[in-house]
């Protein structure tokens, strides 16, 4: 019986690993800019579309605060909105003017969702879906 249970657990582990890998591929290859941040807006993960939008590789984006990409005059308001967002459930839509040092500003629409942790020791995360509201001038001239 112990051997059967061990085999069943190994099979379950393999299935879970396949699902996680599939979800990671969907995230990475999605045509929309998808970001994961902590509740303070610090970037934890970004898919390929986001890396293209921000004109940075993942290593350059990870651990950066989203506020860095907001114009200086709007950062305080951005942080206040983030703090309010954590208190809500559901989805919030924002319009932002992203400041990109290597490509210039870009007006975007961001849909942000607070995701509560499943495990008791897990952390809340924010899932962002960002799309340009106007053509990216830098991409048009590339």
C-alpha positions, 0 to 999 in steps of 0.5 A: 500500500505504501508503494501505491501511495508513493506512486500516486503522489509521484504521478500527482506531482508530475501532473502539477508540474505540467500544469504549472509549466503550461501556466508559465508558458501562457503567461510568458507568450500572452500577447498582452503585457502582463505584470505581477507586483507585490502590494507595494507595486514592486515588479516581481514578474513580467512577460515578453510583451511587457519587456517589449513595452518597457524596453527592458529585459526581465532582470532590469524590470524585476524589483523595480517599483512601478512608480518609477515609470509614473511621472514624478508629479503623479507618483504620490497619487499612484501610491495612494491609489495602490494603497486603496486598491489593496482594500478592495476586491475585484478589478480596477481599471486605470489610465496611466502615462508610463515614463520609459527612459529608453523609449519616451512616454506612452499612455496605457490602460491598466487592469489591476486585480488583487490576488489573495494568497492561497496559503496562510503564509502567502503574500498578496499580489497584484496582477496587471494587464497593460495595453497601449492606448496610442501607437508606440512612437518608438516602435513605429520608428524602429 
